[in-house]
Amino acid sequence: MKYRHRIVVLTATIQLILYLLSMFILSRFMTQVQIHHLQTLKEDYQDLHQENNQRYLHAWAQNHQLQIVVDSRHPQGALQHQVHDLVLQEQVSNNNPYQIKSFKGSKYIFYLLDNLQTNHQKIIVKKYQSLGQNLNLVVIFTLIYWVLSGILLIVQGRLMYRRERYMKLIIRKLKNIEANEQTDSLVTQDNTPYAELIHAVNALDHHNASLVENNALLKRRFQGLMAHLPVGVMLLDADGNVILHNQAMALILGVNISNEPHPFVEDIQTYALSRMIEHTLRKNRNHHRQIQLYGDSEHYVDANVIRLTHSDEDLKRQVIVILYDLTPSRQIEQQQLDFVDNVSQELQPSVTQIINLSTTLLKQPEKTIAASESQVQEIKSAADNLNELIADSQTLTTLDRQNNALPDRINTQALIDQELKHYQAKIAALDLQVTTDYQGNVWVSSYTSALTQIFHNLISNGVKYNRAHGQLQIQLNHNEVENYLEIKIQDTGCGIAPADQKHVFERFYRANKQSTGSGLGLAIVHEAVTALNGTINLTSQLNQGTTVQVHLPL
């Protein structure tokens, strides 16, 4: 509205200026008309003067309401004085034949008639007709001008109002599109202003409506998918604020998660999971780990923390946290472990008694037990195997239960020496050549039970399955800069067939069917390495030997 008023005022001002300019031009035009008329009268006078008819000249002057004044050195009267002054000052000459001067309150045109007689120049004096004296002409011109100007202003105002109305409709339509509000399309005609712009806005509205509908459908499908996912999902922005979650995540965490953006630490009370998220936010590295949640929820979960970004230049990085509830499976495993533990506790006294009796029988004089020595030896061997099986089962139970223990400061060289001392008799019987190589600090920060089981079972396999006069190489590398421990144990034993190598870490699997072991040794090693967040790699060739490499972050 203000813009339209400003345009109208500006137009009216221009029209006023044009009106004043027109009046000025009209005034100049009237002056030129009168001058031209006097020039014509000058020519008539010259014709009449040649005829020397003074009477007719006098009538001619009266008829045209003019006077012919002759300049004189001794002027008589005020009019002749005025003419003399003009001639004397050369204000009237051949180059400038006329002047408009005021005389007795009126304006007159003084026009040079002739200068044949230098001292007696004749001047035509005629009253000047100004624009104001032609009032009828001025009134008619003014009325016509301002009527046309008024009509122009009205037409312009209506056109501007129409354009402004359509512009408001376009702006309102664009705001509706911005707010994703559905409205009717704008209707246009042949003379509608901004027709192309309106067509473009209507096309934009249809496209936006289609996008809104598709987004709403995708949102409903996504929300349905999120609601029915069996895993907990939480989406974080680059600042660690929760921007999206599903109900499963709230149930797993045991908290009410707000739908408003908020820091993730308000919902996650477990230090291990918080540390994984913070490390991913800072380092842009993914993490996967099985942990136990604390606080109101004591679920066991398989946690994945994954960064979401399209490129390294993308500043809007996001992190998604996915929790899979392992509590039911852990409960089943716990029941199985409890069963094995209970069975082991029940069997162990009996097995111990069998071993003791067998040992006692073997110590008796030969004549007493000569007939049954082989049977008694078989009893002891079977009892030893059963005892080893029970001991390995208890070891797996111990590893499964120590997830939240604090690390110890361990002398790895002492652990290895202890294991080698334990198998010294077997090493001597096979005449094995054992070499050890320690690089870096032998003291590490880790879990004693897990690390002991790794050394115990790998050294045990390296000794038991080695050939006579073979070799056993043990290498340790403690990298204190990157803070990891590498273990490499290599033997020259019977080796493992390629088809069996993918099963060696399974529980109760025996690659060598003639083996008397429990089939849990490498499974215990794998469980211990996994508990320490490490990796294990086994390479073997039949009749050549086996190499096991373990990488443990500290």
VEXLO-533381 format. One record per residue (C-alpha): x, z, y. Coordinates in steps of 0.1 Angstrom, whole numbers. Layout:
BEGIN
R,X,Z,Y;
...
This chain:
BEGIN
R,0,0,0;
R,28,9,25;
R,46,-23,16;
R,15,-44,24;
R,10,-26,57;
R,46,-32,67;
R,42,-69,59;
R,10,-72,79;
R,26,-54,109;
R,57,-77,107;
R,35,-108,105;
R,14,-96,135;
R,46,-90,155;
R,59,-125,147;
R,26,-140,157;
R,28,-121,191;
R,63,-134,197;
R,51,-169,188;
R,22,-165,212;
R,45,-154,241;
R,68,-182,233;
R,39,-207,233;
R,27,-194,267;
R,63,-199,280;
R,64,-234,266;
R,30,-242,280;
R,40,-229,314;
R,71,-251,314;
R,50,-280,303;
R,26,-276,332;
R,56,-275,356;
R,69,-307,342;
R,35,-323,345;
R,33,-314,382;
R,69,-327,388;
R,60,-359,370;
R,29,-362,391;
R,50,-358,423;
R,74,-385,411;
R,44,-408,407;
R,32,-399,442;
R,66,-406,456;
R,64,-441,443;
R,29,-445,458;
R,42,-432,491;
R,70,-457,492;
R,46,-486,486;
R,22,-473,514;
R,51,-467,537;
R,62,-503,535;
R,27,-514,546;
R,32,-490,576;
R,-4,-479,575;
R,-2,-444,589;
R,-39,-438,588;
R,-41,-446,552;
R,-10,-424,545;
R,-27,-395,561;
R,-58,-400,540;
R,-37,-404,509;
R,-19,-370,516;
R,-52,-352,522;
R,-66,-367,491;
R,-37,-354,470;
R,-37,-320,488;
R,-1,-323,499;
R,19,-324,531;
R,48,-346,541;
R,73,-326,561;
R,102,-343,580;
R,134,-323,583;
R,146,-318,619;
R,175,-301,635;
R,150,-283,657;
R,123,-273,632;
R,89,-265,645;
R,68,-240,625;
R,75,-220,594;
R,70,-248,569;
R,95,-271,587;
R,119,-241,589;
R,116,-237,551;
R,122,-274,545;
R,152,-274,569;
R,168,-245,550;
R,164,-262,517;
R,180,-294,530;
R,207,-276,548;
R,216,-255,517;
R,214,-287,496;
R,189,-271,473;
R,170,-303,473;
R,191,-335,468;
R,192,-366,447;
R,207,-347,418;
R,181,-320,421;
R,150,-335,438;
R,127,-305,437;
R,125,-267,441;
R,97,-242,435;
R,97,-216,463;
R,73,-190,475;
R,58,-195,510;
R,33,-172,526;
R,24,-155,493;
R,20,-187,473;
R,43,-209,454;
R,50,-245,465;
R,68,-274,450;
R,93,-290,475;
R,100,-325,463;
R,125,-349,480;
R,106,-379,491;
R,134,-401,505;
R,167,-397,522;
R,170,-430,540;
R,175,-413,573;
R,201,-386,566;
R,190,-364,595;
R,153,-369,590;
R,147,-364,553;
R,111,-362,541;
R,99,-336,517;
R,66,-335,498;
R,52,-300,498;
R,24,-294,473;
R,10,-261,461;
R,23,-251,427;
R,-4,-247,400;
R,8,-218,377;
R,-4,-211,343;
R,-24,-181,355;
R,-43,-203,379;
R,-55,-223,349;
R,-74,-194,334;
R,-98,-215,314;
R,-69,-233,296;
R,-52,-199,289;
R,-84,-183,276;
R,-92,-213,253;
R,-56,-214,240;
R,-55,-176,234;
R,-88,-176,216;
R,-79,-205,193;
R,-44,-190,187;
R,-56,-155,178;
R,-86,-166,158;
R,-62,-187,136;
R,-37,-159,135;
R,-65,-134,124;
R,-76,-158,97;
R,-40,-162,86;
R,-36,-124,85;
R,-68,-119,65;
R,-57,-146,40;
R,-23,-131,37;
R,-36,-96,33;
R,-60,-107,5;
R,-32,-126,-13;
R,-9,-96,-9;
R,-36,-73,-22;
R,-42,-95,-51;
R,-5,-97,-59;
R,-1,-60,-55;
R,-30,-53,-78;
R,-15,-75,-105;
R,19,-59,-100;
R,3,-25,-105;
R,-14,-37,-136;
R,20,-50,-149;
R,38,-18,-141;
R,10,3,-158;
R,13,-20,-188;
R,51,-16,-190;
R,47,22,-188;
R,21,21,-216;
R,46,0,-236;
R,74,26,-229;
R,51,54,-240;
R,41,34,-271;
R,4,34,-260;
R,-19,6,-272;
R,-38,-12,-245;
R,-57,-45,-240;
R,-37,-76,-230;
R,-37,-87,-193;
R,-60,-116,-187;
R,-47,-145,-166;
R,-62,-176,-149;
R,-46,-208,-135;
R,-41,-193,-101;
R,-32,-158,-112;
R,0,-145,-95;
R,30,-136,-118;
R,13,-156,-146;
R,46,-161,-165;
R,56,-125,-161;
R,22,-114,-174;
R,25,-136,-204;
R,60,-122,-211;
R,46,-86,-208;
R,18,-94,-231;
R,42,-108,-257;
R,64,-77,-253;
R,34,-55,-258;
R,25,-73,-290;
R,60,-71,-303;
R,63,-34,-294;
R,29,-27,-311;
R,42,-43,-342;
R,74,-23,-341;
R,55,9,-335;
R,32,2,-364;
R,62,-6,-387;
R,81,25,-375;
R,50,47,-381;
R,47,32,-416;
R,84,38,-423;
R,82,73,-409;
R,52,82,-432;
R,71,67,-462;
R,103,86,-452;
R,84,119,-447;
R,67,114,-480;
R,100,107,-497;
R,117,137,-480;
R,88,160,-490;
R,90,150,-526;
R,128,150,-530;
R,139,176,-555;
R,171,181,-535;
R,175,198,-501;
R,184,175,-472;
R,196,185,-438;
R,207,161,-410;
R,231,173,-383;
R,242,156,-351;
R,278,154,-339;
R,276,189,-323;
R,264,205,-356;
R,227,208,-345;
R,200,205,-372;
R,178,175,-362;
R,160,169,-396;
R,154,188,-428;
R,129,189,-457;
R,110,217,-473;
R,132,218,-503;
R,162,227,-481;
R,143,256,-467;
R,133,268,-502;
R,169,265,-515;
R,184,284,-484;
R,156,309,-485;
R,150,306,-447;
R,124,292,-423;
R,141,262,-407;
R,129,254,-371;
R,118,218,-364;
R,136,221,-330;
R,173,211,-327;
R,194,242,-333;
R,229,251,-347;
R,232,249,-384;
R,248,284,-386;
R,213,299,-379;
R,201,286,-413;
R,233,286,-435;
R,246,321,-443;
R,272,311,-470;
R,307,309,-457;
R,318,283,-482;
R,291,259,-472;
R,296,265,-435;
R,333,258,-439;
R,326,225,-457;
R,302,214,-428;
R,327,224,-401;
R,355,206,-418;
R,334,175,-421;
R,324,177,-384;
R,360,181,-373;
R,379,159,-398;
R,352,134,-407;
R,359,139,-444;
R,333,142,-471;
R,331,173,-494;
R,315,179,-528;
R,315,213,-544;
R,294,236,-565;
R,289,270,-548;
R,267,300,-548;
R,246,307,-518;
R,244,342,-503;
R,219,359,-481;
R,182,358,-489;
R,189,330,-514;
R,213,334,-543;
R,210,299,-557;
R,238,280,-574;
R,239,245,-558;
R,258,213,-560;
R,267,207,-523;
R,275,173,-508;
R,285,171,-471;
R,287,135,-460;
R,295,120,-426;
R,273,91,-415;
R,290,66,-391;
R,290,28,-389;
R,325,25,-374;
R,354,44,-361;
R,343,36,-325;
R,308,50,-331;
R,305,82,-311;
R,271,92,-325;
R,284,105,-358;
R,260,124,-379;
R,265,146,-410;
R,240,149,-439;
R,240,180,-462;
R,225,175,-496;
R,220,205,-519;
R,210,202,-555;
R,197,234,-570;
R,217,242,-601;
R,201,277,-606;
R,179,267,-636;
R,207,249,-654;
R,230,278,-646;
R,205,302,-660;
R,204,282,-693;
R,242,281,-693;
R,244,318,-687;
R,221,324,-716;
R,243,303,-738;
R,274,321,-725;
R,258,355,-731;
R,249,344,-766;
R,284,333,-774;
R,298,365,-758;
R,274,386,-779;
R,282,367,-811;
R,319,370,-803;
R,317,408,-798;
R,298,411,-830;
R,322,389,-850;
R,355,401,-836;
R,355,435,-854;
R,348,419,-887;
R,374,393,-882;
R,399,419,-872;
R,392,438,-903;
R,396,407,-925;
R,430,400,-908;
R,441,436,-913;
R,431,436,-950;
R,448,403,-956;
R,479,415,-940;
R,479,446,-961;
R,474,427,-993;
R,503,404,-984;
R,526,433,-979;
R,520,447,-1014;
R,545,440,-1043;
R,544,405,-1056;
R,533,415,-1090;
R,502,431,-1076;
R,490,400,-1057;
R,508,371,-1073;
R,477,356,-1087;
R,457,358,-1055;
R,484,352,-1028;
R,472,317,-1020;
R,436,328,-1016;
R,446,358,-994;
R,467,334,-973;
R,437,311,-968;
R,416,342,-958;
R,441,351,-931;
R,444,315,-918;
R,407,312,-916;
R,404,345,-898;
R,432,335,-874;
R,413,303,-866;
R,381,322,-861;
R,398,347,-839;
R,412,318,-818;
R,378,302,-815;
R,363,335,-803;
R,392,341,-779;
R,388,306,-764;
R,350,310,-761;
R,356,343,-742;
R,381,325,-720;
R,355,298,-710;
R,330,326,-702;
R,356,343,-680;
R,363,311,-661;
R,326,305,-655;
R,322,340,-640;
R,351,341,-616;
R,338,316,-589;
R,339,341,-561;
R,372,360,-570;
R,399,363,-544;
R,432,345,-550;
R,464,363,-562;
R,500,358,-554;
R,515,344,-586;
R,551,338,-599;
R,546,305,-618;
R,581,307,-633;
R,573,340,-648;
R,540,327,-663;
R,558,298,-679;
R,586,320,-693;
R,559,343,-707;
R,542,315,-725;
R,574,300,-739;
R,584,335,-751;
R,550,337,-769;
R,557,305,-788;
R,594,311,-793;
R,591,314,-831;
R,572,281,-833;
R,597,264,-810;
R,626,276,-831;
R,609,265,-863;
R,605,230,-850;
R,639,230,-833;
R,623,218,-800;
R,643,211,-769;
R,625,227,-740;
R,635,219,-704;
R,620,233,-672;
R,623,220,-636;
R,610,240,-606;
R,609,224,-572;
R,598,244,-542;
R,588,280,-541;
R,578,294,-575;
R,553,318,-558;
R,519,304,-551;
R,485,317,-540;
R,459,310,-567;
R,438,325,-594;
R,458,342,-622;
R,434,338,-651;
R,428,301,-644;
R,465,293,-639;
R,474,313,-670;
R,450,293,-691;
R,463,260,-678;
R,499,269,-687;
R,489,286,-720;
R,469,257,-735;
R,491,229,-722;
R,523,246,-736;
R,504,255,-768;
R,494,219,-774;
R,529,207,-765;
R,544,230,-791;
R,518,227,-819;
R,514,189,-819;
R,551,182,-813;
R,574,167,-840;
R,604,184,-855;
R,635,181,-832;
R,612,169,-804;
R,613,176,-767;
R,590,195,-743;
R,595,190,-706;
R,578,212,-680;
R,580,203,-643;
R,565,222,-613;
R,565,209,-577;
R,552,233,-550;
R,547,213,-518;
R,544,240,-491;
R,539,214,-463;
R,508,199,-477;
R,501,231,-497;
R,496,218,-533;
R,510,225,-568;
R,518,197,-592;
R,522,205,-629;
R,536,180,-654;
R,540,188,-691;
R,553,161,-714;
R,559,162,-752;
R,571,139,-780;
R,543,147,-804;
R,519,127,-824;
R,500,114,-794;
R,463,106,-790;
R,445,74,-799;
R,430,55,-769;
R,395,58,-783;
R,398,96,-784;
R,414,101,-750;
R,381,99,-730;
R,367,128,-752;
R,397,152,-752;
R,382,174,-724;
R,349,179,-742;
R,343,212,-759;
R,350,215,-796;
R,363,179,-798;
R,394,175,-820;
R,413,142,-817;
R,433,152,-847;
R,409,158,-876;
R,436,177,-895;
R,441,201,-866;
R,433,238,-872;
R,427,245,-835;
R,394,255,-819;
R,388,222,-800;
R,385,242,-768;
R,421,241,-755;
R,419,210,-732;
R,383,219,-723;
R,395,253,-710;
R,423,235,-690;
R,397,211,-675;
R,374,240,-666;
R,402,259,-650;
R,414,229,-630;
R,379,221,-618;
R,375,258,-608;
R,406,254,-586;
R,392,221,-571;
R,421,202,-587;
R,424,170,-608;
R,439,164,-642;
R,452,132,-658;
R,462,126,-694;
R,483,97,-707;
R,492,94,-744;
R,506,70,-770;
R,503,74,-808;
R,535,87,-823;
R,552,87,-789;
R,538,117,-772;
R,515,130,-745;
R,519,136,-708;
R,495,158,-688;
R,496,159,-650;
R,477,185,-629;
R,472,185,-591;
R,460,218,-576;
R,453,223,-539;
R,463,258,-528;
